[in-house]
């Protein structure tokens, strides 16, 4: 009887969550359309107000997307399979055409699933959000010192992370140590996924000893040994 009640409560909570995310997403889309129409009619100080309005809409869209991703992580227990890391990174870079991103590394296969792109979506988005339009982002892939692991670095030239804030960010990566705040959901998702794939993550200075020169997020993934990346598309 207890399991039946818990199952019923879970299904009811999921129903409310579906309704909320669906309706909020629709409202955001409509707001974006009208904001786009207004941008053609406004100028000067009014354009600045509109810019802030659109930033708020974008934040709302990000929150609903993050909530949906966390729910998918919690509910989806599918087995990890070999994934072409190079393809994932290039696809995510293509989704940020206005960002200044460089990428270097060999093509490697790692153990992951279809949620792997969320790691790069959140780390790239985090760099752009805090570093501004002129931030430079460098993604590198290499074999880790520990056999069977691949090390990925997403570094940026943004404002960096002060030493006293690094522990706070590390706590956000750890499951169960994130406060109830949408501000932390992106890094929380990154930590959840890296752990899901059997790796670890940390934040360091892009230039050691100089946090003001930007941050470097370094994480490991398990290499899918014996699996060759597929050949280039024709």
N, C-alpha and C positions, 0 to 999 in steps of 0.2 A: 504493500500500500504506500509506503514511504517513497519507493522508487517511482511509482506511478505519479505521485504528487509532484516529485522533483521533475519528472519528465514533462508533465503538463505545465509546470511553472517555467521550465526552460523554453518550451515551444511558445508559450504566451510572451515571454520576454523577447524572443527572436522575432515574433510577429510585430511587436511594438517597435523594435529596432529597424525592421524592414520598412515599416511605414514612415518612421522618422527620417531615415537616410534617403528614402525615395523622394519624399516630399521636400526635404531640405535641398536635395540635389536639383529638383525641378525648379524650386524657387530661386536658387542661385543661377541657374541657366537663364531664367527669365530676366533676372536682375542684370545679368551680363549683357543681354540683348539691348535693354533700355540704356544701360551705361554706354554701350557702343554708339547708340543713336545720339545720346547727349554729347558725346565727344566731338561730334561734327558741328555742334551749335554753341559750345562754350569756349571761352578763351580766358587768358590771364589767371587771376586768382581762382576763378570758378573751375578752371582745369585742374588746379592743385587739389581742390575739394573732390573733384571727380576721381583723381588719381588715388586719393585715400579711400574713397568708396570702393573702387575696384580692388584695391589691396585687401580690404575687408572681405569682399566676396571671394577672392582667391584663397584667403585663409579659411573661410568656411568650407570651400570645396576641398581643401587639403585635410581639414579635420574629418569630414565625412569619409574621405578616401582612406585615411589612416585607420579609422574605426573599422571600416569594412575589411581592411587588410589584417588587423589584429584578430578579428572574428574568424577570418579564413585560416589564419595560422593556428588558432585554438581548435578549430573544428576539423581541419584537413590534416589527417595523419598518414598521407600517402608516403610510400617509400621513396627515398631520394634515389635519383638515377644520374648517370653521366650527363653533364650539361656542358655545352661549348661556351666557356667563359668569354672568349674573344667576341663571339657573336653577341652575347648579352651586353657587353660593354659598348660595342659599336652601335648597337640599337639604341641604348640609352643616351649616348652622345648625340645621336641623330634627333632625339626628342628635345634637345636643348640647343637649337640652332644659333641662338643669340649668345650663348655662353662661350668663353674662350677656354677650350679644353684640349689638352694634348694627351696622347695615349701611347704607351710603349710597353711591349712585352710579347713573349712568345704565345702562340695559340696553345691553350691547355684545356683539358677536360677536368671538371671537378664534380664532386657529388653534391647535387642540389635538386631543386624542383622549379616549377614555374614562378615561384615567388622570389627567386634570386634577383631579378631586376629591381625589386623594391629597395634593396640595399643601396644600389647606385642612384636610384631616384631620390632617396632621402639624403644621401651624403652630398650629391651634386646640388640638390635644392638647398641644403643647409649652407653650403659654401656661397652660393649666389645670394641667398637671403641676407647673410651676415657680411659678405664681402662687397656687395653692390655690383653694378653692371661691368665694372672694369676688372673684377677679380679674375685671376688666372688659376686654372685648375689643372693639375697633372695627375693622371692615373697610370700607375705602373704595376706590372705583374712579374713575379719572379719566383723561383723555387726557394722555399724557406730552408733554414738551416736544419730543421727537423725533417727527417725523411718522410715522404708521403704527403707533405703539406705545401700549399701554394700561398705566398704572401702577396696581398694586394694593398696598395697604398693609394689613398685619395688625398692629395695635398692641395692647399690653396694659399694664395697670397693675401688673404683677408686679415682681419684684425687679430687673429690668433686666439689662443685660450690661455688665460693667466694660470700660473702654477696652482693657485689656491682654488681654481675652478675645475681643474682636471679630475679631481676625485669625485666631484659632483657629477661630471659627465660619465665617468666610469660607473657610478651608481645607476645612472639612467640606462646603461647598457644591460644591467643585471636584472633578471626577472624578479618581480616582487619588490624592487627598490625604487620604483618610479612613483612620484606623487600623482594625485589625481589632477592632471593638468594637460590640456591639449598641446601645450608648448613643448612637452617632452616626448610626445608620441613618436615622432620621426626617429629619434635616436633609440627609443625603446624598441621599435620595430626592427631596426638594424641589429641591435643586440640579440633579440629573440631569434632572428633568422640565422645569424652567424652561429649561435649556440645550437640551433636546430641542425645545422650542417656539420657540427662537430669541430668548429673552430673557435677562435678567441679574437677579441678586438681591444684596441687601446688608442688613446689620442696622445700625440706627441707634438713637439715643436717642429715645424717644417725645417727651420734652421736650428739645430740643437743649441739650447741656452738662450734663444731669442724668441720668446713667445709672440712678440709684436710683429714678427715677420711671417706669420701665418701658421696654420695648423696642419697636421698630417694624421689622418685616420688610417691606421694599419690593422688589417685583419687577416686571418688565415682561413683557408678552405682545404678540405681534403681532396687531394688529387685522385682522379679516377685512373689509376694506373692500368696500362694495357689497352686503354681506349685512345684511338687516334681521332683528332678533330676531323670533321667532314671536309672535303675539298671545297675550294671556292666555288661560289655559284656561277653558272655560265652567264 
